[in-house]
Amino acid sequence: MTEEIATYEVTDRQSFSEFLKLVLVDFEKNSQEWENNRLELFLEAMQRYSEDLDGFYKNVHPDLDANQPTWRAFSDIIKGAIIYE
């Protein structure tokens, strides 16, 4: 995952759409570097990371609620799925 994706701030639907463009470009250029570079692996990682999002938020962003659906939470799940083992 590029630094640009890792640090991209998603705040609304438009920034989420732009974020997804960055993710797609990164996948097209660097899929061999992704931990989950096949659809079934990526979807499985998204499912597992969505269950673990509360732990990530408690450790890194204690002010965020993983049970509150936000554009940021969706992007954090996608970021996690790129690298989640």
Contact map, one row per residue, 1 for C-alpha under 8 A:
1110110000000000000000000100000011000000000000000000000000000000000000000000001001100
1111110000000000000000000100000000000000000000000000000000000000000000000000000000000
1111111000000000000000000000000000000000000000000000000000000000000000000000000000000
0111111100000000000000000000000000000000000000000000000000000000000000000000000000000
1111111100000000001001100000000000000000000000000000000000000000000000000000001000000
1111111100000000000000000000000000000000000000000000000000000000000000000000001000000
0011111110000000000000000000000000000000000000000000000000000000000000000000000000000
0001111111000000001000000000000000000000000000000000000000000000000000000000000000000
0000001111100010000000000000000000000000000000000000000000000000000000010000000000000
0000000111110011001000000000000000000000000000000000000000000000000000110010000000000
0000000011111011000000000000000000000000000000000000000000000000000000110000000000000
0000000001111111000000000000000000000000000000000000000000000000000000110000000000000
0000000000111111100000000000000000000000000000000000000000000000000000100000000000000
0000000000011111110000000000000000000000000000000000000000000000000000000000000000000
0000000011111111111000000000000000000000000000000000000000000000000000000000000000000
0000000001111111111100000000000000000000000000000000000000000000000000110010000000000
0000000000001111111110000000000000000000000000000000000000000000000000000000000000000
0000000000000111111111000000000000000000000000000000000000000000000000000000000000000
0000100101000011111111100000000000000000000000000000000000000000000000000010000000000
0000000000000001111111110000000000000000000000000000000000000000000000000000000000000
0000000000000000111111111000000000000000000000000000000000000000000000000000000000000
0000100000000000011111111100000000000000000000000000000000000000000000000000000000000
0000100000000000001111111110000000000000000000000000000000000000000000000000000000000
0000000000000000000111111111000000000000000000000000000000000000000000000000000000000
0000000000000000000011111111100000000000000000000000000000000000000000000000000000000
1100000000000000000001111111111000000000000000000000000000000000000000000000000000000
0000000000000000000000111111111001001000000000000000000000000000000000000000000000000
0000000000000000000000011111111000000000000000000000000000000000000000000000000000000
0000000000000000000000001111111000000000000000000000000000000000000000000000000000000
0000000000000000000000000111111111000000000000000000000000000000000000000000000000000
0000000000000000000000000111111111001000000000000000000000000000000000000000000000000
0000000000000000000000000000011111101000000000000000000000000000000000000000000000000
1000000000000000000000000000011111100000000000000000000000000000000000000000000000000
1000000000000000000000000010011111111000000000000000000000000000000000000000000001100
0000000000000000000000000000000111111000000000000000000000000000000000000000000001111
0000000000000000000000000000000001111110110010000000000000000000000000000000000011111
0000000000000000000000000010001101111110110000000000000000000000000000000000000001000
0000000000000000000000000000000000011111110000000000000000000000000000000000000000000
0000000000000000000000000000000000011111111000000000000000000000000000000000000000000
0000000000000000000000000000000000000111111100000000000000000000000000000000000000000
0000000000000000000000000000000000011111111110000000000000000000000000000000000000000
0000000000000000000000000000000000011111111111000000000000000000000000000000000011000
0000000000000000000000000000000000000011111111100000000000000000000000000000000010000
0000000000000000000000000000000000000001111111110000000000000000000000000000000000000
0000000000000000000000000000000000010000111111111000000000000000000000000000000111011
0000000000000000000000000000000000000000011111111100000000000000000000000000110110000
0000000000000000000000000000000000000000001111111110000000000000000000000000000000000
0000000000000000000000000000000000000000000111111111000000000000000000000000000000000
0000000000000000000000000000000000000000000011111111100000000000000000000000100110010
0000000000000000000000000000000000000000000001111111100000000000000000000000100000000
0000000000000000000000000000000000000000000000111111110000000000000000000000000000000
0000000000000000000000000000000000000000000000011111111100000000000000000000000000000
0000000000000000000000000000000000000000000000001111111110000000010000000000100000000
0000000000000000000000000000000000000000000000000011111111000000111000000000000000000
0000000000000000000000000000000000000000000000000001111111100000000000000000000000000
0000000000000000000000000000000000000000000000000001111111111000000000000000000000000
0000000000000000000000000000000000000000000000000000111111111111110000000000000000000
0000000000000000000000000000000000000000000000000000011111111111000000000000000000000
0000000000000000000000000000000000000000000000000000001111111100000000000000000000000
0000000000000000000000000000000000000000000000000000000111111100000000000000000000000
0000000000000000000000000000000000000000000000000000000111111111000000000000000000000
0000000000000000000000000000000000000000000000000000000011111111100000000000000000000
0000000000000000000000000000000000000000000000000000000011001111100000000000000000000
0000000000000000000000000000000000000000000000000000000011001111110000000000000000000
0000000000000000000000000000000000000000000000000000010010000111111100000000000000000
0000000000000000000000000000000000000000000000000000110010000001111110001000000000000
0000000000000000000000000000000000000000000000000000010000000000111110000000000000000
0000000000000000000000000000000000000000000000000000000000000000111111001000000000000
0000000000000000000000000000000000000000000000000000000000000000011111101100000000000
0000000000000000000000000000000000000000000000000000000000000000000111111100000000000
0000000001111001000000000000000000000000000000000000000000000000000011111110000000000
0000000011110001000000000000000000000000000000000000000000000000000001111111000000000
0000000000000000000000000000000000000000000000000000000000000000010111111111100000000
0000000000000000000000000000000000000000000000000000000000000000000011111111110000000
0000000001000001001000000000000000000000000000000000000000000000000000111111111000000
0000000000000000000000000000000000000000000000000000000000000000000000011111111100000
0000000000000000000000000000000000000000000001001100100000000000000000001111111110000
0000000000000000000000000000000000000000000001000000000000000000000000000111111111000
1000110000000000000000000000000000000000000000000000000000000000000000000011111111100
0000000000000000000000000000000000000000000011001000000000000000000000000001111111110
0000000000000000000000000000000000010000011011001000000000000000000000000000111111110
1000000000000000000000000000000001111000010010000000000000000000000000000000011111110
1000000000000000000000000000000001110000000000000000000000000000000000000000001111111
0000000000000000000000000000000000110000000010001000000000000000000000000000000111111
0000000000000000000000000000000000110000000010000000000000000000000000000000000000111
